[in-house]
Amino acid sequence: MKPLKYIAHRIYTTWCVTWFILPFVVTYPAQVILLRKQRWYRHVHNINRFWSSSALRMFLAPISVEWRAPFSAQKQYIFTPNHSSYLDIPMLLHTIPGFLNFVGKSSLCKIPLWGKVYERLYISVDRKSAVSSAKSYIKSVRTLEEGRNLVIFPEGTIPKTAGQQLMAFKDGPFKLAIEKQLPVVPVTMPYNQNFLPDLDGKLKVRWHPLKIVLHEPIETKGMTLQDLPALKEQVFQVIQTEITKHNKTHVNGYSDHQKVSALS
């Protein structure tokens, strides 16, 4: 059985990698052209959304999306997801509508081809550099003033305990939310690390149903920076509670998902 499992795993990994790369390669020339003018960036973002959704569907794993409150296109939000896998951004692109902006680590800009797209379209930050952190904060403020929704991973990086215990949250997204008086939407992705774990550069894909929970927005109107620790703790507890709940029901890979087709 072990040789058969190994062969099946290699075939599935090759399948997933192929369908992850193929949509990007096909659309890359269009992205390069559209990146020439900033007013076209929204179209590049939509291409990235198409790429993410196409790849996720071709992984042939059920995707469960749970909105705990209606999404309003007329409102602005700051989304604060847990960070557990390189699958996180595709999942968020697939799920959240509109012209999003992401704050991600600067190493994403070093990825061949797509790194240049990310560098132009989204916000990169080297958290070890105070100057880089300050620049990313200014760009985040500008993004919100332009009317775009913002996604910031409050952990800042993928923790070794991904899918189990969150790392301590950083202040950035909550400071922004309070200063701009915008609601914070906690986001939980409990199974991404089971499908594509972060193994220090090693590629290991394992079939696993996927899920994303977008919790009820937490309003910040009337809050001041003195409320920042309480807001940060509230968001932390919402996400950690959801992760713990899924861990308790997680048996033999996945046990609490609804029967959803791979093309849902």
C-alpha angles and dihedrals in degrees: 000000000000094000090048092049090049092051092046090050092050092049092050092046091051090047093052095045091049093051092044093053100036099066090047094050091048093050099036097093090054091048092052091052094046093048090067092083127039093219087065095054091097089063091052088052090053089051089053089050090051090048093050095046093046093050094046092051092048090054084074093222122130113254117207116196118190122186109190090194133020116273114235117208088198093063133068123231141185108219117207111191129179113252117229110135147010084255090072098087094048089049092051093046089050093050112033116068126216136044100315128188123209131205106212139161118281093242088076087070089062094062108112113262097341091060090069090050092050092047093055099037105038141026123273126194136187100210091198089064120073090200093053091047091051092049092049090051091053091048090049091053090049090050092055091047088054089057098250123137116241133222118200126172102222092202089060094214142026108279124219087239093055112162092018115052126014121227119239110284123244121232099236104092093042094048089052092048093052095044092050093035091231127150119255118224114202111213126199124197103178102176110036092101090056091057099039113009122194103247102168095270098326115123116228120160119186124182109247135148113255132220138184125190120196106197129210113288116258110222119225099187109135093015122128130198088269086070093054097097092050093047092048091049092048092054091044092054093047092055097038092050091052092048091049091049092054092046090056092053094040108110125162091353103314134007113161104056124116117241100267125166120247089247096054 
